[in-house]
C-alpha cells in the first residue's frame, strides 16, 4: 500500500514506519522535525519536511494519493495546551482536517488517528475506563483529541471515511525523547542513569497505564486492516502510580536516589487505566510486554546510546 505517516520521525511514528516498511509498504513520512528526529527516519521511506496544519500538507496528500494515512503529528504537551490552546487546536484539529480534505477525493482506504486515553476521559470514576465512558477532558489537549475523533465520526457517517481512532495510554520505550513532558519513563530513566534525582510533580500517587511501544505498533498494524471501524483504547488496564514507577526504575538502574517533589500540573489526570476489551475482540490485540520487562528494555537502549 501507499501509506503516509505524519509525525513519522517521532517516537511512536518512527516505530510504525519501520514496521510498515518491513512489510513491503511504500511509505512517505511528513514531519516538521520540531520534536521528531532525523536519526529516527527510515532510509527506505520517502521524507517530506512540513507542518501537518498547512495547506501544503493538504496538497501533498492530493499529490501522493495514499491508500492509508497514520496521523501521529500532534501537539501532545498538556502544559503547552493549557497556555496556548489555539496553537494546540491548530496542530491537532486543523492538521487532521487538512489530511482528510486532501484524501477524500481519492478513495482513502484507512485513516488511523493517534488519540489519547490518558487525557480524554476527564477524571473517570470507572477504572479501567471503557470507550463508552463519558469523555469530559480536563485539558485543551484532551479536548483537541476528542474533537478530532468526533470529526472522523462525522465524516465516517456522512461519506464513509474508513477511520480508526486509537486512544493510547502512556506509551514508553526506545526513542522516546526525555525532553518531552509526556515521556515520564524516559525522563526518569535518563536522570537516574546520570546520577540525578527524578522530579515528581504532585504527590506521586497519580497513576498511569504504561504500554510498551512494541505493543502499540502491533495495535497500529491491526488498525490498518480491521473491518471494525471506530474508537479503541490501547493500554494494559493496569494502574501504576508515579512513586512506584520511580521505585521500579531505581531498582533496575541499581540506584537509591529519592525523588524530588514539585507542584502538581494543571490539567493533568489523577488516575488513568484503560479497559481494552474492544481491542481484544475486534482488533485481535492485547499487550504482551509486562512493565518491568519494558522498563528494562528501555534502560538498555538508553545505556547503549550514552
C-alpha positions as CSV (number, residue, x, y, z in Angstrom):
1,X,0.0,0.0,0.0
2,X,0.9,3.7,-0.4
3,X,1.0,5.0,3.1
4,X,1.5,8.5,4.5
5,X,2.7,8.7,8.1
6,X,2.6,12.1,9.7
7,X,5.0,12.5,12.6
8,X,7.0,9.6,11.2
9,X,10.2,10.9,12.7
10,X,8.8,10.9,16.2
11,X,8.8,8.3,18.9
12,X,5.7,6.2,18.0
13,X,5.5,7.2,14.4
14,X,9.0,6.1,13.5
15,X,8.5,2.6,15.0
16,X,5.3,2.3,13.0
17,X,7.1,3.4,9.8
18,X,9.8,0.7,10.4
19,X,7.1,-1.9,10.8
20,X,5.3,-0.8,7.6
21,X,8.5,-0.7,5.5
22,X,9.5,-4.1,6.7
23,X,6.1,-5.4,5.4
24,X,6.8,-4.0,2.0
25,X,4.6,-0.9,2.1
26,X,5.6,2.3,0.2
27,X,5.8,4.8,3.0
28,X,6.1,8.6,2.9
29,X,6.9,10.5,6.1
30,X,5.6,14.0,6.8
31,X,7.3,15.7,9.8
32,X,8.4,19.2,10.6
33,X,11.2,17.9,12.9
34,X,10.1,20.1,15.7
35,X,10.1,17.1,18.1
36,X,10.9,14.3,15.6
37,X,14.5,13.5,14.8
38,X,16.2,12.8,11.6
39,X,18.0,9.8,13.1
40,X,14.6,8.2,13.6
41,X,13.8,8.3,9.9
42,X,13.7,5.1,8.0
43,X,16.0,5.3,5.0
44,X,13.6,3.2,2.8
45,X,10.8,5.7,3.4
46,X,10.4,9.0,1.5
47,X,10.6,12.1,3.6
48,X,8.9,15.5,3.3
49,X,9.6,18.2,5.8
50,X,6.5,20.2,6.6
51,X,3.7,21.0,9.0
52,X,0.5,19.0,9.1
53,X,-1.7,22.0,9.7
54,X,-0.7,23.8,6.5
55,X,-2.3,23.9,3.0
56,X,0.9,22.4,1.7
57,X,0.1,19.2,3.7
58,X,-3.3,19.0,2.1
59,X,-1.7,19.4,-1.3
60,X,0.8,16.7,-0.5
61,X,-2.0,14.3,0.3
62,X,-3.7,15.1,-3.0
63,X,-0.5,14.5,-4.9
64,X,0.5,11.3,-3.2
65,X,-3.0,9.8,-3.1
66,X,-2.1,7.5,-0.2
67,X,-4.3,4.4,0.3
68,X,-3.8,4.8,4.1
69,X,-2.8,7.6,6.5
70,X,-1.4,7.3,10.0
71,X,-1.7,10.6,11.8
72,X,0.9,10.9,14.6
73,X,1.8,14.5,14.0
74,X,0.5,16.3,17.2
75,X,1.0,18.8,19.9
76,X,0.9,16.5,22.9
77,X,2.2,18.6,25.8
78,X,-0.6,19.2,28.3
79,X,1.1,22.2,29.7
80,X,1.5,23.8,26.3
81,X,-2.2,23.2,25.6
82,X,-3.2,25.0,28.7
83,X,-1.1,28.0,28.0
84,X,-1.6,28.1,24.2
85,X,-4.8,26.3,23.4
86,X,-5.3,27.9,20.0
87,X,-2.0,26.5,18.7
88,X,-2.8,23.2,20.2
89,X,-6.1,23.1,18.3
90,X,-4.4,24.3,15.1
91,X,-2.0,21.4,15.0
92,X,-4.2,18.6,16.4
93,X,-7.6,19.5,14.8
94,X,-6.9,21.6,11.8
95,X,-3.9,19.3,11.0
96,X,-6.2,16.3,10.9
97,X,-8.8,18.1,8.7
98,X,-6.1,19.1,6.2
99,X,-5.3,15.4,5.8
100,X,-9.0,14.5,5.4
101,X,-9.7,17.2,2.9
102,X,-6.7,16.1,0.8
103,X,-7.6,12.4,1.0
104,X,-11.4,12.3,0.5
105,X,-11.4,12.9,-3.3
106,X,-9.1,9.9,-3.8
107,X,-10.8,7.0,-2.1
108,X,-8.7,6.6,1.1
109,X,-8.9,3.1,2.4
110,X,-7.9,3.8,6.0
111,X,-7.1,6.7,8.3
112,X,-5.6,5.9,11.7
113,X,-5.6,8.6,14.3
114,X,-3.3,8.6,17.3
115,X,-5.6,9.8,20.1
116,X,-5.3,9.8,23.8
117,X,-6.8,7.6,26.5
118,X,-5.0,9.3,29.4
119,X,-6.4,12.8,28.8
120,X,-9.8,12.2,27.2
121,X,-11.9,10.8,30.0
122,X,-11.6,13.6,32.5
123,X,-11.2,12.1,36.0
124,X,-13.1,8.9,35.2
125,X,-14.6,7.2,38.2
126,X,-14.6,3.8,36.5
127,X,-11.2,2.2,36.2
128,X,-10.1,0.6,33.9
129,X,-12.2,3.0,31.7
130,X,-14.0,1.7,28.7
131,X,-14.5,3.6,25.4
132,X,-18.2,4.3,26.1
133,X,-17.4,6.2,29.4
134,X,-18.4,9.9,29.1
135,X,-15.5,11.9,27.7
136,X,-15.0,15.2,29.6
137,X,-11.3,16.0,29.2
138,X,-9.7,18.4,31.7
139,X,-7.0,19.8,29.4
140,X,-7.3,21.6,26.0
141,X,-5.0,18.8,24.6
142,X,-7.7,16.2,25.6
143,X,-10.4,18.4,24.0
144,X,-8.5,18.7,20.8
145,X,-8.1,14.9,20.5
146,X,-11.8,14.3,21.3
147,X,-12.7,16.9,18.7
148,X,-10.5,15.1,16.2
149,X,-12.3,11.8,16.9
150,X,-15.7,13.4,16.5
151,X,-14.7,14.9,13.2
152,X,-13.8,11.5,12.0
153,X,-17.0,10.1,13.3
154,X,-19.0,12.7,11.3
155,X,-17.0,12.0,8.1
156,X,-17.4,8.3,8.6
157,X,-21.2,8.6,8.8
158,X,-21.6,11.3,6.1
159,X,-19.2,9.9,3.5
160,X,-17.9,6.6,4.6
161,X,-14.4,7.7,5.6
162,X,-12.8,4.4,7.0
163,X,-11.3,5.8,10.1
164,X,-10.0,4.2,13.3
165,X,-9.0,6.2,16.4
166,X,-6.6,4.6,18.9
167,X,-6.7,6.1,22.4
168,X,-3.2,5.4,23.6
169,X,-2.3,5.0,27.3
170,X,1.1,6.2,28.4
171,X,3.4,4.8,25.7
172,X,7.1,4.3,26.6
173,X,10.1,2.6,25.1
174,X,13.2,3.2,23.0
175,X,13.4,6.5,21.1
176,X,11.1,8.3,23.5
177,X,12.5,11.8,24.0
178,X,13.4,12.5,27.6
179,X,12.9,16.2,26.9
180,X,9.2,15.6,26.2
181,X,6.8,16.5,29.0
182,X,4.8,13.3,28.2
183,X,7.7,10.9,28.5
184,X,8.0,10.3,32.2
185,X,9.7,6.9,31.8
186,X,12.3,8.4,29.5
187,X,12.8,11.4,31.8
188,X,13.2,9.4,35.0
189,X,15.5,6.8,33.4
190,X,17.8,9.4,31.9
191,X,18.1,11.3,35.2
192,X,18.8,8.1,37.2
193,X,21.4,7.0,34.8
194,X,23.1,10.4,35.1
195,X,23.0,10.1,38.9
196,X,20.3,12.8,39.2
197,X,17.1,12.6,41.3
198,X,13.8,12.3,39.4
199,X,11.4,15.1,39.8
200,X,7.8,14.1,40.5
201,X,5.0,16.7,40.1
202,X,2.4,16.5,42.8
203,X,2.5,13.7,45.5
204,X,3.4,10.9,43.1
205,X,0.2,8.9,43.9
206,X,-1.3,9.8,40.5
207,X,-1.5,6.7,38.4
208,X,-0.9,6.0,34.7
209,X,-1.4,3.0,32.4
210,X,2.0,2.3,30.8
211,X,2.1,0.4,27.5
212,X,5.3,-0.6,25.7
213,X,6.0,0.7,22.2
214,X,6.2,-2.8,20.5
215,X,2.6,-3.5,21.7
216,X,1.4,-0.1,20.3
217,X,3.0,-0.9,16.9
218,X,1.0,-4.1,16.8
219,X,-2.2,-2.3,17.6
220,X,-1.5,0.2,14.8
221,X,-0.9,-2.6,12.3
222,X,-4.2,-4.2,13.4
223,X,-6.0,-0.9,12.9
224,X,-4.8,-0.8,9.3
225,X,-6.6,-4.0,8.3
226,X,-9.5,-4.3,10.7
227,X,-13.1,-4.3,9.3
228,X,-14.3,-2.8,12.6
229,X,-14.0,1.0,12.5
230,X,-14.3,3.3,15.4
231,X,-12.5,4.1,18.7
232,X,-10.3,1.7,20.6
233,X,-8.4,2.0,23.9
234,X,-4.8,0.8,23.6
235,X,-3.3,0.2,27.0
236,X,-2.8,-2.6,29.6
237,X,-5.7,-1.9,32.0
238,X,-3.2,-1.7,34.9
239,X,-2.6,1.4,37.1
240,X,0.9,2.2,38.2
241,X,1.5,5.3,40.3
242,X,4.4,7.5,39.7
243,X,6.1,6.8,43.0
244,X,6.0,3.1,42.2
245,X,7.4,3.8,38.7
246,X,10.3,5.7,40.3
247,X,11.0,2.7,42.6
248,X,11.0,0.2,39.8
249,X,13.4,2.3,37.7
250,X,15.7,2.8,40.7
251,X,15.8,-1.0,41.2
252,X,16.6,-1.6,37.5
253,X,19.3,1.0,37.4
254,X,20.8,0.0,40.8
255,X,20.2,3.4,42.3
256,X,18.8,4.6,45.6
257,X,18.2,8.2,44.6
258,X,15.0,9.6,46.1
259,X,12.6,11.7,44.1
260,X,12.3,15.5,44.4
261,X,8.6,16.7,44.5
262,X,7.3,19.7,42.7
263,X,3.9,21.4,42.4
264,X,1.2,19.5,40.5
265,X,0.5,20.4,36.9
266,X,-2.9,22.0,36.0
267,X,-5.0,19.9,33.6
268,X,-3.4,16.5,34.4
269,X,-5.4,13.4,35.2
270,X,-5.3,12.0,38.7
271,X,-5.8,8.3,37.8
272,X,-5.8,6.5,34.4
273,X,-6.1,3.0,33.2
274,X,-7.8,1.8,30.0
275,X,-10.2,-1.1,29.5
276,X,-9.1,-2.9,26.4
277,X,-11.9,-5.4,25.8
278,X,-12.9,-3.9,22.4
279,X,-9.3,-4.1,21.1
280,X,-9.1,-7.7,22.2
281,X,-12.4,-8.5,20.5
282,X,-12.3,-6.5,17.2
283,X,-8.5,-5.9,16.7
284,X,-7.4,-9.3,18.0
285,X,-4.9,-7.3,20.1
286,X,-3.7,-7.4,23.7
287,X,-0.4,-6.3,25.3
288,X,2.4,-8.8,25.6
289,X,5.2,-6.8,27.3
290,X,5.0,-6.5,31.1
291,X,6.0,-3.2,32.7
292,X,9.2,-4.5,34.3
293,X,10.3,-6.1,31.0
294,X,9.6,-3.0,29.0
295,X,11.4,-0.7,31.5
296,X,14.4,-3.0,31.4
297,X,14.5,-2.8,27.6
298,X,14.1,1.0,27.7
299,X,17.0,1.4,30.1
300,X,19.2,-0.9,28.0
301,X,18.5,1.3,25.0
302,X,19.4,4.4,26.9
303,X,22.6,2.9,28.2
304,X,23.6,1.8,24.7
305,X,23.1,5.4,23.5
306,X,25.1,7.1,26.3
